[in-house]
Every structure is written in C-alpha cells, then in structure tokens.
Amino acid sequence: QVQLVESGGGLVQAGGSLRLSCAASGSIFSINAMGWYRQAPGKQRELVAVIRSGTSTNYADSVKGRFTISRDNAKNTVYLQMNSLKPEDTAVYYCNLDALALATLRRVVIWGQGTQVTVSS
C-alpha cells in the first residue's frame, strides 16, 4: 500500500517562507509525477506545482517566481519551497502522487492528508 506523509505547514507573516515536504512510502514501481495542490475555504482545489519523472515542472501562474518544487528520487520525497508568501496563499496544501504500483504495475493516484498554510497580513 502506498502512503504519503506531509509536513512543513504552519503560520507565517506575509513575505515569509515555508517549505513543505511529502514522502511517499510503500510498494512503488515508478513515479510518474508528484505535485502540490491547495484548497482555500469556499474554493475548489487547484494545482500549485507538479514535477514529473523527467524533472519537468509546471506551476500555477499565481506562484511562478515565488514557489519552487523539487524532488529527491532516492527518498521518494517532493518539496515545495514557498517564498514571498501572500495572504492569498492561505489554504490547505495537499501532496499528490501519480505512480505505478509494484504489485500490479497499474497506475495509482494518492493524496496526502493535507497541511495547513496560513499567511497573515
């Protein structure tokens, strides 16, 4: 069974920084992509950033130039470095894993439990 464990959320003042981590564990054959999504109160979940197996990345326009996604393949861990945070970045941030399961070689998509990021003005 594949699981994700997130860490790094918290409360920060506007202009500050936070680093989120998400570690995948379990029977994984290969990882297609890992990413971060966020959901603010009353809004739909949206993509923040994604990094694919070939290290290509995509970012939401609202975070370009401020957030950086990276991955440690040896640890099956993805990071989201968030700089110059704004109050509008306040949301629950969810890690997402798109992988092939070792036992079945079928695609699995797993979500983390979410971590709260609050940016005060």
Accessible surface in RSA format (square Angstrom, percent):
REM  Atomic radii and reference values for relative SASA: ProtOr
REM  Chains: A
REM  Algorithm: Lee & Richards
REM  Probe-radius: 1.40
REM  Slices: 20
REM RES _ NUM      All-atoms   Total-Side   Main-Chain    Non-polar    All polar
REM                ABS   REL    ABS   REL    ABS   REL    ABS   REL    ABS   REL
RES GLN A   1   178.27  99.7 126.25  92.3  52.02 123.9  52.64 112.1 125.63  95.3
RES VAL A   2    16.04  10.6   6.83   6.2   9.20  22.2   6.83   5.9   9.20  25.0
RES GLN A   3   103.52  57.9 101.31  74.0   2.21   5.3  19.79  42.1  83.73  63.5
RES LEU A   4    15.47   8.6   0.06   0.0  15.41  38.7   0.06   0.0  15.41  41.5
RES VAL A   5    95.27  62.7  91.37  82.7   3.90   9.4  91.75  79.7   3.52   9.5
RES GLU A   6    10.75   6.2   0.00   0.0  10.75  25.6   0.00   0.0  10.75   8.8
RES SER A   7    62.33  52.7  56.03  74.8   6.30  14.5  43.14  91.9  19.19  26.9
RES GLY A   8    34.00  41.9   0.00   N/A  34.00  41.9  21.60  59.3  12.40  27.8
RES GLY A   9    29.15  35.9   0.00   N/A  29.15  35.9   2.97   8.2  26.17  58.6
RES GLY A  10    29.59  36.5   0.00   N/A  29.59  36.5  29.35  80.6   0.23   0.5
RES LEU A  11   132.66  73.9 100.30  71.8  32.36  81.4 100.30  70.4  32.36  87.1
RES VAL A  12    26.56  17.5  20.40  18.5   6.16  14.8  26.56  23.1   0.00   0.0
RES GLN A  13   136.09  76.1 133.63  97.7   2.46   5.8  36.60  77.9  99.49  75.5
RES ALA A  14    50.65  46.6  27.01  41.7  23.64  53.8  27.36  38.5  23.30  61.7
RES GLY A  15    56.24  69.4   0.00   N/A  56.24  69.4  29.97  82.2  26.27  58.8
RES GLY A  16    22.13  27.3   0.00   N/A  22.13  27.3  21.33  58.5   0.80   1.8
RES SER A  17    57.79  48.8  38.72  51.7  19.07  43.9  22.32  47.5  35.47  49.7
RES LEU A  18    34.03  18.9  28.98  20.7   5.05  12.7  34.03  23.9   0.00   0.0
RES ARG A  19   128.27  53.9 114.56  58.4  13.71  32.6  33.51  45.8  94.76  57.4
RES LEU A  20     0.00   0.0   0.00   0.0   0.00   0.0   0.00   0.0   0.00   0.0
RES SER A  21    26.52  22.4  26.48  35.3   0.03   0.1  13.20  28.1  13.32  18.7
RES CYS A  22     0.08   0.1   0.00   0.0   0.08   0.2   0.08   0.2   0.00   0.0
RES ALA A  23    41.06  37.8  39.75  61.3   1.31   3.0  39.75  56.0   1.31   3.5
RES ALA A  24     8.20   7.5   0.00   0.0   8.20  18.6   0.00   0.0   8.20  21.7
RES SER A  25    59.24  50.1  53.83  71.8   5.41  12.5  45.21  96.3  14.03  19.7
RES GLY A  26    51.17  63.1   0.00   N/A  51.17  63.1  21.64  59.4  29.52  66.1
RES SER A  27    49.31  41.7  44.26  59.1   5.05  11.6  14.85  31.6  34.46  48.3
RES ILE A  28    28.12  16.0   5.57   4.2  22.55  54.3   5.60   4.0  22.52  61.1
RES PHE A  29   115.60  57.8  89.80  55.6  25.80  67.1  91.02  55.2  24.57  70.3
RES SER A  30    42.00  35.5  34.45  46.0   7.54  17.4  37.21  79.2   4.79   6.7
RES ILE A  31    14.66   8.3   5.13   3.8   9.53  23.0   5.13   3.7   9.53  25.9
RES ASN A  32    56.61  39.0  50.61  48.9   6.00  14.4  20.42  49.1  36.19  35.0
RES ALA A  33    14.75  13.6  14.51  22.4   0.24   0.5  14.63  20.6   0.12   0.3
RES MET A  34     0.56   0.3   0.00   0.0   0.56   1.3   0.56   0.5   0.00   0.0
RES GLY A  35     1.07   1.3   0.00   N/A   1.07   1.3   0.70   1.9   0.37   0.8
RES TRP A  36     0.00   0.0   0.00   0.0   0.00   0.0   0.00   0.0   0.00   0.0
RES TYR A  37    58.35  27.2  58.35  33.2   0.00   0.0  21.77  16.4  36.58  45.1
RES ARG A  38    15.70   6.6  15.56   7.9   0.13   0.3   2.49   3.4  13.21   8.0
RES GLN A  39    64.77  36.2  60.46  44.2   4.31  10.3  10.99  23.4  53.78  40.8
RES ALA A  40    23.30  21.4  19.69  30.4   3.61   8.2  20.16  28.4   3.14   8.3
RES PRO A  41   123.37  89.9  94.74  86.4  28.62 104.1 107.00  88.3  16.36 101.7
RES GLY A  42    91.67 113.0   0.00   N/A  91.67 113.0  45.10 123.8  46.56 104.3
RES LYS A  43   143.65  70.1 130.73  80.2  12.91  30.7  81.74  73.6  61.91  65.9
RES GLN A  44   160.53  89.8 147.81 108.0  12.72  30.3  52.67 112.1 107.86  81.8
RES ARG A  45    90.09  37.8  64.08  32.7  26.01  61.9  22.77  31.1  67.32  40.8
RES GLU A  46    79.39  45.6  74.39  56.3   5.00  11.9  29.20  56.5  50.19  41.0
RES LEU A  47    63.42  35.3  54.29  38.8   9.13  23.0  54.29  38.1   9.13  24.6
RES VAL A  48     0.52   0.3   0.38   0.3   0.14   0.3   0.52   0.5   0.00   0.0
RES ALA A  49     0.00   0.0   0.00   0.0   0.00   0.0   0.00   0.0   0.00   0.0
RES VAL A  50    16.58  10.9  16.58  15.0   0.00   0.0  16.58  14.4   0.00   0.0
RES ILE A  51    11.91   6.8  11.91   8.9   0.00   0.0  11.91   8.6   0.00   0.0
RES ARG A  52    97.24  40.8  96.19  49.0   1.04   2.5  36.12  49.4  61.12  37.0
RES SER A  53    72.74  61.5  52.17  69.6  20.57  47.4  21.21  45.2  51.54  72.2
RES GLY A  54    61.01  75.2   0.00   N/A  61.01  75.2  38.65 106.1  22.36  50.1
RES THR A  55    96.57  68.7  84.05  85.2  12.51  29.8  59.01  79.3  37.56  56.8
RES SER A  56    60.45  51.1  50.26  67.1  10.18  23.5  51.77 110.2   8.68  12.2
RES THR A  57    54.34  38.6  32.16  32.6  22.18  52.9   9.86  13.2  44.48  67.2
RES ASN A  58    72.36  49.9  69.60  67.3   2.77   6.7  12.28  29.6  60.08  58.1
RES TYR A  59    52.73  24.6  36.94  21.0  15.79  41.1  29.92  22.5  22.81  28.1
RES ALA A  60    23.93  22.0  14.07  21.7   9.86  22.4  23.93  33.7   0.00   0.0
RES ASP A  61   118.68  83.1  96.75  96.3  21.94  51.9  37.52  88.3  81.16  80.9
RES SER A  62    64.56  54.6  42.85  57.2  21.71  50.0  51.94 110.6  12.62  17.7
RES VAL A  63     0.13   0.1   0.13   0.1   0.00   0.0   0.13   0.1   0.00   0.0
RES LYS A  64   121.51  59.3 101.43  62.2  20.08  47.8  57.58  51.8  63.92  68.1
RES GLY A  65    87.93 108.4   0.00   N/A  87.93 108.4  44.22 121.3  43.71  97.9
RES ARG A  66    31.41  13.2  26.36  13.4   5.05  12.0  25.88  35.4   5.53   3.4
RES PHE A  67     6.76   3.4   0.00   0.0   6.76  17.6   0.00   0.0   6.76  19.4
RES THR A  68    74.91  53.3  73.91  74.9   1.00   2.4  45.24  60.8  29.66  44.8
RES ILE A  69     7.04   4.0   0.00   0.0   7.04  17.0   0.00   0.0   7.04  19.1
RES SER A  70    48.57  41.0  47.19  63.0   1.39   3.2  35.46  75.5  13.12  18.4
RES ARG A  71    51.47  21.6  21.52  11.0  29.95  71.3   7.22   9.9  44.25  26.8
RES ASP A  72    43.30  30.3  37.87  37.7   5.44  12.9  13.85  32.6  29.46  29.4
RES ASN A  73    94.18  64.9  78.34  75.7  15.84  38.1  31.75  76.4  62.43  60.3
RES ALA A  74   104.43  96.0  57.25  88.4  47.18 107.3  70.20  98.9  34.23  90.7
RES LYS A  75   136.89  66.8 120.17  73.7  16.72  39.8  75.95  68.4  60.94  64.9
RES ASN A  76    46.65  32.2  46.65  45.1   0.00   0.0   1.50   3.6  45.15  43.6
RES THR A  77    10.26   7.3  10.26  10.4   0.00   0.0   5.42   7.3   4.83   7.3
RES VAL A  78     0.00   0.0   0.00   0.0   0.00   0.0   0.00   0.0   0.00   0.0
RES TYR A  79    34.56  16.1  34.56  19.7   0.00   0.0  18.24  13.7  16.33  20.1
RES LEU A  80     0.00   0.0   0.00   0.0   0.00   0.0   0.00   0.0   0.00   0.0
RES GLN A  81    59.28  33.1  59.00  43.1   0.27   0.6  29.50  62.8  29.77  22.6
RES MET A  82     0.00   0.0   0.00   0.0   0.00   0.0   0.00   0.0   0.00   0.0
RES ASN A  83    58.85  40.6  58.85  56.9   0.00   0.0  15.88  38.2  42.97  41.5
RES SER A  84    58.45  49.4  54.13  72.2   4.32   9.9  18.22  38.8  40.22  56.3
RES LEU A  85     2.20   1.2   0.00   0.0   2.20   5.5   0.00   0.0   2.20   5.9
RES LYS A  86    85.91  41.9  85.49  52.5   0.42   1.0  39.34  35.4  46.57  49.6
RES PRO A  87    54.84  40.0  47.78  43.6   7.06  25.7  48.15  39.8   6.69  41.6
RES GLU A  88   123.15  70.7  96.42  72.9  26.73  63.6  62.38 120.7  60.77  49.6
RES ASP A  89     0.62   0.4   0.61   0.6   0.01   0.0   0.01   0.0   0.61   0.6
RES THR A  90    35.96  25.6  32.46  32.9   3.50   8.3  30.57  41.1   5.39   8.2
RES ALA A  91     1.47   1.4   1.03   1.6   0.44   1.0   1.47   2.1   0.00   0.0
RES VAL A  92    42.66  28.1  42.50  38.5   0.15   0.4  42.50  36.9   0.15   0.4
RES TYR A  93     0.00   0.0   0.00   0.0   0.00   0.0   0.00   0.0   0.00   0.0
RES TYR A  94    37.51  17.5  37.51  21.3   0.00   0.0   9.68   7.3  27.83  34.3
RES CYS A  95     0.00   0.0   0.00   0.0   0.00   0.0   0.00   0.0   0.00   0.0
RES ASN A  96    16.18  11.2  16.18  15.6   0.00   0.0   0.00   0.0  16.18  15.6
RES LEU A  97     0.00   0.0   0.00   0.0   0.00   0.0   0.00   0.0   0.00   0.0
RES ASP A  98    20.70  14.5  20.70  20.6   0.00   0.0   4.67  11.0  16.04  16.0
RES ALA A  99     0.11   0.1   0.11   0.2   0.00   0.0   0.11   0.2   0.00   0.0
RES LEU A 100    48.21  26.8  48.19  34.5   0.01   0.0  48.19  33.8   0.01   0.0
RES ALA A 101    15.25  14.0  15.09  23.3   0.15   0.4  15.25  21.5   0.00   0.0
RES LEU A 102    98.55  54.9  88.37  63.2  10.18  25.6  88.37  62.1  10.18  27.4
RES ALA A 103    95.72  88.0  53.31  82.3  42.40  96.5  63.75  89.8  31.97  84.7
RES THR A 104    82.35  58.6  58.04  58.8  24.30  57.9  62.15  83.5  20.20  30.5
RES LEU A 105   101.65  56.6  85.57  61.2  16.08  40.4  85.57  60.1  16.08  43.3
RES ARG A 106   178.23  74.8 174.76  89.1   3.47   8.3  50.87  69.5 127.36  77.2
RES ARG A 107   157.32  66.1 130.62  66.6  26.71  63.6  44.55  60.9 112.78  68.3
RES VAL A 108    39.30  25.9  34.73  31.4   4.58  11.0  39.30  34.1   0.00   0.0
RES VAL A 109    72.60  47.8  47.46  43.0  25.13  60.6  47.46  41.2  25.13  68.2
RES ILE A 110    45.44  25.9  43.78  32.6   1.66   4.0  45.44  32.7   0.00   0.0
RES TRP A 111   105.31  42.3  82.84  40.1  22.47  52.8  63.97  34.1  41.33  67.1
RES GLY A 112     8.47  10.4   0.00   N/A   8.47  10.4   1.54   4.2   6.93  15.5
RES GLN A 113   120.06  67.1  85.07  62.2  34.99  83.3  70.27 149.6  49.79  37.8
RES GLY A 114    14.50  17.9   0.00   N/A  14.50  17.9   0.53   1.5  13.97  31.3
RES THR A 115    19.92  14.2  15.18  15.4   4.74  11.3   7.92  10.6  12.00  18.1
RES GLN A 116    87.14  48.7  78.03  57.0   9.11  21.7  49.59 105.6  37.55  28.5
RES VAL A 117     0.00   0.0   0.00   0.0   0.00   0.0   0.00   0.0   0.00   0.0
RES THR A 118    46.84  33.3  46.84  47.5   0.00   0.0  35.81  48.1  11.03  16.7
RES VAL A 119     6.95   4.6   0.00   0.0   6.95  16.7   0.00   0.0   6.95  18.8
RES SER A 120    43.51  36.8  36.91  49.3   6.60  15.2  36.82  78.4   6.69   9.4
RES SER A 121   130.22 110.0  68.79  91.8  61.43 141.5  56.08 119.4  74.14 103.9
END  Absolute sums over single chains surface
CHAIN  1 A     6461.0       4935.9       1525.1       3408.1       3052.9
END  Absolute sums over all chains
TOTAL          6461.0       4935.9       1525.1       3408.1       3052.9
